[in-house]
């Protein structure tokens, strides 16, 4: 079936096909690839590789949100992301997303060619992003998060994670709507790894179909890529601890299950592996869909 996520530049169909969002961090300190793509040339090269590997969207971020990361200024964040966004959108016809919680950075990114804002705070840090999305008609990803930038990784996990995430995301969507953002612009991200215990991260993935059922009007985004909950499971069962780049197979396993359970967009570092994983999980999901 055709289900459309509308950006300012295109309609992204997530009905039969899971969208793959490639992560391009232009940060000196991001947890898993920080410093690797902070020069313009290497970032552009990485973008090209991800497009060739089958990415549907490139998500470009200049401020790390890993635990203990420091906030940076609007000027610094803009300096990191704008040149690469301009160049990618000039050279390629691919949807570019700006991963930011600052409306000033988002505005500059949209002017440079970005067509989606990925706000990990779900409009909680800078509600002005909602106003901007309504005005520019860009796609808007709202993630489930508790606390503020400094404390988002230190929140005491809630007792029951499913209702908490469903309620939180519904509130963010309602907030966006109150600014005039249309439903078809919005995608929701369950916020794996943000103030959630290992077992809660697993519960969100295992019971993702229930979340999809509750938030059926919106495409659901899942980002598990290389996150520490995968490392935790692996290092408990393997003799050597897995460093973040070694979390590839664990990541793909989590993606297969997320897609099988209804995820519509997955956000990943390893695009080629993810595209292959997603296609198999989708083929299996489509079998069970046809039987229902």
N, C-alpha and C positions, 0 to 999 in steps of 0.2 A: 504493500500500500504506500501511497505517497504521504509522507509527513514532512512538513517543511519548517526548517529553522531559517528565518529571514534575517539577512544582514543588510547593510546599506548598499552592498554591491551585488548580491546574488541570493538565490534560494538554495539552501543546502538540504538535500533530501536525505533524511535519516530513516525513512520508512523500511526499506529492505536492506539497507547497508549501514553498518556502523561507521561513523566518521572517526578517522584517526587524526588526532591533533599532535603534531611533533613539537617537542619542547626545545626552544633555543634560548638558553640563558646567557645573557651578555653581562655576567656578573663576575667579579673576581673571587667571590666566596660562596657560590651556590654549592649545596652539599655534595652533589655527585658529579658535576662536570664544571665546577667553578674554575674560572681562569683558563679553561681550555679554549673557549670561543670568544675571549674578550677582545681580540683584535678583529678589525673589520673584515679582513680577508678570510680568516678562518671561519668567522661567523657566516659569511656569504657562501663559502664552500660547503659548510655544514647544511645550510638552508637548501642548497642545490641538491645535495645528497638525499635529504629528507623528501624533497619533492619527487626526485627520481624514484625513490623507494615507495612512493604511493601515498604520502601524507595528503590529507584533505585540507588541513588548516595548519599554519605555523603559529605557535604561541611564543611571543617574544617578551622576555622579562629582564628588567635591569636591577631589580631589588630582590635579594634572596629572602625567602621566608622560612628557611630552615631554623631549627632551634638555635637560640643565642645569636641570631643575626641582628645586625644594627640597622636602624632606619637610615636611609640616605636622603639627601635634599632633592627637591623637585629638579633643580638644575642638573645635578649629577645623574639622576635617573634618566632625564631627557637626553642628556649628552650621550648616554650609553645606547639608548634604543632607537632614537630618531634616524640617524644615518642608515642603519641596517634596514629599518622598515621602509624608508624611501627607496632604497636600492632594490630590495626584494620585490616591492610592488611595481617598480619600474620595469624590472626584467621578467617577472613571472606573473602568470594569472593564477594566483592562489590566494585563498582567504587568509589574511593575516590578523592575528589577535594580539592585543596588547595586554600583558599580564601586569596589572597595576592596581593599587587601591587609591591612587591620587587623580582627581579629576583633571588637574592641569596637565599631567603627563598623558592621560588618556586623550585629551583634546589635541595636544600636539601630535600624538600618534595617529589620530584619525585624519588630521590635516596632511600627514605624511603618507596616508594610504591604508591605514588599518581599518578593518570593518567589523571588528568584534572587540568588546572590552571584557576581559576576564578578571572579575573582582573577587578575590578570595574572601573578602569580608562580607559579601552579600549586602552591600550598601551600608555597612555599619560604620566604617571608618570615615568615609566621605560620601554622604548621600547625594552630593552634587553630581556624582557619576550617573545617577538615575535621571536627573534633569538633562544631562548631556546626551545620554542614550536616546531619550525621547526626541530630543531636538535633531540629532544626526541620524536616527533610525538604524544605528548599528546593532549587531547581535550583542547580547549581554549575558555573560555567565555569572551566576550567583552561587557562591559556595557556602556550605554550612561551617560556621566558625563560632567559637565563644571566646570572650575576652577581647583585649585590644592587641596591637602589634607586639608589644613587649610580653604580654602574658598569655598569648593564644596557645602556647605549648605547655603552660603550667596550670591550666584549669583543672580542677578536680572533676573527673569524668562523672557524668550524670548516671543515675541508676539504670534507666531504661533508654537505650540509645536510639532505637527506631522511632518512637514517638517524638523524641527530642529533635531528630534530624528532619522528620516530616514536618513538624510544626515550624521549626526554624526556617526551613526553605519556603514553606507556604507564606510565612511572614515577609521574607525577603521579596518574593514574587508580588505580594500584595503592595509592598512599599514601592516597588518599581512601577506597578500599575498606577499607583497614586500620582506618580510623576508624569504619567502619560506614555509609559513604555507599553507597547502592545505585546500580548501573550506570545505571538509568533517570533518575537525578537529574543525571547528568554530561554536559556538553558540552565539547568540546575546541577550543581556538583555536590555530592554527599560529603566531601571534605575528609577523605581517608587520611588518618595520621594527625589530624588536628584535634588535640585535647580528647583523644579517644584511646582506650586501653587496647592492648593486643587483641583481647577477645571481642571487644566492640568492633574493631576494624574487620575482624573475621565475620562477625554477625551481620554487619552491614552488607558484606559481599554475598554471604550465604543466603540472606533474606532480601536481596535486592529486588526480587520480583514483587515483594510486598510494597516496597517503596515506590517502584514504578507504577504499581496499581493505584497508589494514593496520589501520586503526582503525575498522573497520566497525560495532562495537557502539555507537558514540557519534555523536551529531550533531556535525558539524564546523562551527566558526564561522570566518569569515574577515573581517578588518577591514583594508581597504586605504584607507579613506576619507581623501582629501586628504593622504595620507602623502608624505614627501619623495621616495621613489623615483619617484613619478609626476611630481612637479615636476622631478626630474632628467632624466627622459626627455624631457619637454616642453621644458624650457629648452635642451636640447641641439639640439632640432630647430626651435625657434621663435626668432624674433629677440628677443622680450622674455621675461624670466623669468616663470614663472607663480607668482603668490602663492597661498597655500593655498586661498582660496575659488575661485580660477580653476582648481582641479584637478578641477572637477566632471565634465567629459566624460572625462578620463583615469580618474577614479574609476569612472565607470559602465562604461567599457570593461573595467576589471579585474574588476568585479563580474559582468558578463555572462559572462566567461570562467571565473571562479571557480564560478559557479552551473552553467554548462554542464559543468564538470569535477567536479561533485558536492558543492559547498558546501551545507550545510543551513540555516545562519544567516548573515546578513551584517549587519555593524555599520556604520552610516552616519550622516552628518550630514544628508544631503539625502534625506529619506524618500520624497517623491513621485517623484522621478526614479528612485530605487532600486527602488521597487515596480514601476514600468513596465518598467525594465530587466530585473528579475528574472523578471517574467511571460513576457517574450519568450524569455529564455535557458532558462527551464523548459520552455516549449512545445517548443523545439528538443531539449532533453535528453530529454524524454519520447518523442520520435520515435525517437531512437537507442536508448533503453531498450527500446522495444517490439520493435525489430528483433533485439535480442540474445537 
